[in-house]
């Protein structure tokens, strides 16, 4: 399992990228929020409104959002269905389709969906959360890493 302070794993090796590919240098100097989800995961879909809200709120504060679709079952590997689900869920950040679990293995997800990671601007892991309670843990961490600008 990735531990606090672990470096951001490489995002190279995705099956396909939607909404633009993320190159290694694109993430340097920015806090990065990564979510791993699957179209067959009900909780993953339920959490998307919160992730969209955070993208709107914290994206303006310099946080880069990246989604990784990691299939839970064979039927989740249909790219056209992932693309349709991403549109319906409002996922417009770069989205890696990880049909071979290359990225999921690097993030050491242990087969958990959804799972979320927050890396600081130095590329070090600051928070990891999964499942139903995952978003509650990350909200406070996002605020610490990307506080509101002083008025």
Buried (B, 14 or more C-beta within 10 A) or exposed (E): EBEEEBEBBEBEEBBBBBBEBBEEEBBEEBBBBBBBBBBBBEBBBEBBEBBBEBBEBBBEBEBBBBBBBBBBEEEBBBEEBBBEBBEEBEBBBBBBBBBBBBBBEBBBBEEBBBBBBBBBBEBEBBBBBBEEEBBEBBBEBBEEBBEEEEE
